[in-house]
Amino acid sequence: MKQVTIRNARAQDAPRIVEMIGLLAHFHEDQAQIEIEDLVFLCFGPTPWLKLIVAERDGQIIGYAALQKKVQLQFARRLMDVQHLFVDAHMRGQGVGRALMQNAAEQATYLRCAGVTLGVMADNTSAQAFYKDLGYEMSEEHGALKMVLRLPLQTAPCAP
């Protein structure tokens, strides 16, 4: 496999990411309503709601993950939630999703998060197997499966 690079997304990546969001929505038998301007505002505006990372090969974006900070306030526990994970169909099974998820876990560790969370549909057994293989544990919440990768807390100086 040619080299895949994982990097933080940039505003100029928005058209391609919006296209992939549409493909992911279609996979889930849904229709994306997001426009490029929405994505730029949500992820690159003055107060970003999400952080996007992309997988790139030969200068082409072939996948992305959307990361959102979460907190369990009653426990003073930070978490990173993977809102989306998408890899182009022709690139699946080549380690791209694994690389995106590894980068998400690295960013969560840097931010001293107690874990990485994500949701997966109960009937999506291939995704469940993928996440389990990465070390995620499964629990059921309100008919949906919740998956968590627990991370060790660092005692070194933390990022803001």
Contacts in CASP RR format, 6 or more apart in sequence:
PFRMAT RR
TARGET T0000
AUTHOR 0000-0000-0000
METHOD contacts of the structure
MODEL  1
MKQVTIRNARAQDAPRIVEMIGLLAHFHEDQAQIEIEDLVFLCFGPTPWL
KLIVAERDGQIIGYAALQKKVQLQFARRLMDVQHLFVDAHMRGQGVGRAL
MQNAAEQATYLRCAGVTLGVMADNTSAQAFYKDLGYEMSEEHGALKMVLR
LPLQTAPCAP
1 94 0 8 1.000
1 95 0 8 1.000
2 57 0 8 1.000
2 58 0 8 1.000
3 57 0 8 1.000
4 55 0 8 1.000
4 56 0 8 1.000
4 57 0 8 1.000
4 62 0 8 1.000
4 94 0 8 1.000
4 95 0 8 1.000
4 96 0 8 1.000
4 99 0 8 1.000
5 55 0 8 1.000
5 56 0 8 1.000
5 57 0 8 1.000
6 53 0 8 1.000
6 54 0 8 1.000
6 55 0 8 1.000
6 56 0 8 1.000
6 99 0 8 1.000
6 100 0 8 1.000
6 102 0 8 1.000
6 103 0 8 1.000
7 53 0 8 1.000
7 54 0 8 1.000
7 56 0 8 1.000
8 51 0 8 1.000
8 52 0 8 1.000
8 53 0 8 1.000
8 54 0 8 1.000
9 17 0 8 1.000
9 43 0 8 1.000
9 51 0 8 1.000
9 52 0 8 1.000
9 53 0 8 1.000
9 54 0 8 1.000
9 64 0 8 1.000
10 44 0 8 1.000
11 40 0 8 1.000
11 43 0 8 1.000
11 44 0 8 1.000
13 52 0 8 1.000
13 54 0 8 1.000
13 61 0 8 1.000
14 36 0 8 1.000
14 39 0 8 1.000
14 40 0 8 1.000
14 43 0 8 1.000
14 44 0 8 1.000
15 36 0 8 1.000
16 61 0 8 1.000
17 39 0 8 1.000
17 52 0 8 1.000
17 54 0 8 1.000
17 61 0 8 1.000
17 64 0 8 1.000
18 32 0 8 1.000
18 34 0 8 1.000
18 35 0 8 1.000
18 36 0 8 1.000
18 39 0 8 1.000
20 61 0 8 1.000
20 63 0 8 1.000
20 64 0 8 1.000
20 86 0 8 1.000
20 88 0 8 1.000
21 32 0 8 1.000
21 34 0 8 1.000
21 39 0 8 1.000
21 84 0 8 1.000
21 86 0 8 1.000
22 31 0 8 1.000
22 32 0 8 1.000
22 34 0 8 1.000
23 86 0 8 1.000
24 32 0 8 1.000
24 84 0 8 1.000
24 86 0 8 1.000
25 31 0 8 1.000
25 32 0 8 1.000
26 32 0 8 1.000
28 121 0 8 1.000
42 48 0 8 1.000
42 49 0 8 1.000
42 50 0 8 1.000
43 49 0 8 1.000
43 50 0 8 1.000
43 51 0 8 1.000
43 52 0 8 1.000
43 66 0 8 1.000
49 68 0 8 1.000
50 66 0 8 1.000
50 67 0 8 1.000
50 68 0 8 1.000
50 83 0 8 1.000
51 66 0 8 1.000
51 67 0 8 1.000
51 68 0 8 1.000
51 107 0 8 1.000
52 64 0 8 1.000
52 65 0 8 1.000
52 66 0 8 1.000
52 67 0 8 1.000
53 64 0 8 1.000
53 65 0 8 1.000
53 67 0 8 1.000
53 100 0 8 1.000
53 103 0 8 1.000
53 104 0 8 1.000
53 107 0 8 1.000
54 61 0 8 1.000
54 63 0 8 1.000
54 64 0 8 1.000
55 61 0 8 1.000
55 62 0 8 1.000
55 63 0 8 1.000
55 64 0 8 1.000
55 87 0 8 1.000
55 91 0 8 1.000
55 96 0 8 1.000
55 97 0 8 1.000
55 99 0 8 1.000
55 100 0 8 1.000
56 62 0 8 1.000
57 91 0 8 1.000
62 87 0 8 1.000
62 88 0 8 1.000
62 91 0 8 1.000
62 96 0 8 1.000
63 86 0 8 1.000
63 87 0 8 1.000
63 88 0 8 1.000
63 91 0 8 1.000
63 96 0 8 1.000
63 97 0 8 1.000
63 100 0 8 1.000
64 84 0 8 1.000
64 85 0 8 1.000
64 86 0 8 1.000
64 100 0 8 1.000
65 82 0 8 1.000
65 84 0 8 1.000
65 85 0 8 1.000
65 86 0 8 1.000
65 97 0 8 1.000
65 100 0 8 1.000
65 101 0 8 1.000
65 103 0 8 1.000
65 104 0 8 1.000
66 82 0 8 1.000
66 83 0 8 1.000
66 84 0 8 1.000
67 80 0 8 1.000
67 81 0 8 1.000
67 82 0 8 1.000
67 83 0 8 1.000
67 104 0 8 1.000
67 107 0 8 1.000
67 108 0 8 1.000
68 80 0 8 1.000
68 81 0 8 1.000
68 83 0 8 1.000
69 78 0 8 1.000
69 79 0 8 1.000
69 80 0 8 1.000
69 81 0 8 1.000
69 111 0 8 1.000
69 113 0 8 1.000
70 78 0 8 1.000
70 79 0 8 1.000
70 80 0 8 1.000
70 81 0 8 1.000
70 117 0 8 1.000
71 77 0 8 1.000
71 78 0 8 1.000
71 79 0 8 1.000
72 79 0 8 1.000
77 114 0 8 1.000
78 111 0 8 1.000
78 112 0 8 1.000
78 113 0 8 1.000
78 114 0 8 1.000
79 108 0 8 1.000
79 113 0 8 1.000
79 114 0 8 1.000
79 115 0 8 1.000
79 116 0 8 1.000
79 117 0 8 1.000
80 104 0 8 1.000
80 105 0 8 1.000
80 107 0 8 1.000
80 108 0 8 1.000
80 111 0 8 1.000
80 113 0 8 1.000
80 115 0 8 1.000
80 116 0 8 1.000
80 117 0 8 1.000
81 116 0 8 1.000
81 117 0 8 1.000
81 118 0 8 1.000
82 101 0 8 1.000
82 104 0 8 1.000
82 116 0 8 1.000
82 117 0 8 1.000
82 118 0 8 1.000
82 119 0 8 1.000
83 118 0 8 1.000
85 97 0 8 1.000
85 100 0 8 1.000
85 101 0 8 1.000
85 118 0 8 1.000
87 93 0 8 1.000
87 96 0 8 1.000
87 97 0 8 1.000
87 100 0 8 1.000
88 96 0 8 1.000
97 130 0 8 1.000
98 134 0 8 1.000
101 116 0 8 1.000
101 131 0 8 1.000
101 134 0 8 1.000
102 134 0 8 1.000
104 116 0 8 1.000
105 116 0 8 1.000
105 149 0 8 1.000
105 151 0 8 1.000
108 115 0 8 1.000
108 116 0 8 1.000
108 151 0 8 1.000
109 151 0 8 1.000
109 152 0 8 1.000
109 154 0 8 1.000
110 159 0 8 1.000
111 158 0 8 1.000
111 159 0 8 1.000
112 153 0 8 1.000
112 154 0 8 1.000
112 158 0 8 1.000
112 159 0 8 1.000
113 151 0 8 1.000
114 150 0 8 1.000
114 151 0 8 1.000
114 153 0 8 1.000
115 148 0 8 1.000
115 149 0 8 1.000
115 150 0 8 1.000
115 151 0 8 1.000
116 136 0 8 1.000
116 148 0 8 1.000
116 149 0 8 1.000
116 151 0 8 1.000
117 146 0 8 1.000
117 147 0 8 1.000
117 148 0 8 1.000
117 149 0 8 1.000
118 131 0 8 1.000
118 136 0 8 1.000
118 146 0 8 1.000
118 147 0 8 1.000
119 144 0 8 1.000
119 145 0 8 1.000
119 146 0 8 1.000
119 147 0 8 1.000
120 127 0 8 1.000
120 128 0 8 1.000
120 131 0 8 1.000
120 144 0 8 1.000
120 145 0 8 1.000
120 147 0 8 1.000
121 127 0 8 1.000
121 144 0 8 1.000
121 145 0 8 1.000
122 140 0 8 1.000
122 143 0 8 1.000
122 144 0 8 1.000
122 145 0 8 1.000
128 138 0 8 1.000
128 145 0 8 1.000
128 147 0 8 1.000
131 138 0 8 1.000
131 147 0 8 1.000
131 149 0 8 1.000
132 138 0 8 1.000
132 147 0 8 1.000
134 149 0 8 1.000
135 149 0 8 1.000
136 147 0 8 1.000
136 148 0 8 1.000
136 149 0 8 1.000
137 147 0 8 1.000
137 148 0 8 1.000
137 149 0 8 1.000
137 150 0 8 1.000
138 145 0 8 1.000
138 146 0 8 1.000
138 147 0 8 1.000
139 145 0 8 1.000
139 146 0 8 1.000
139 147 0 8 1.000
139 148 0 8 1.000
140 146 0 8 1.000
END
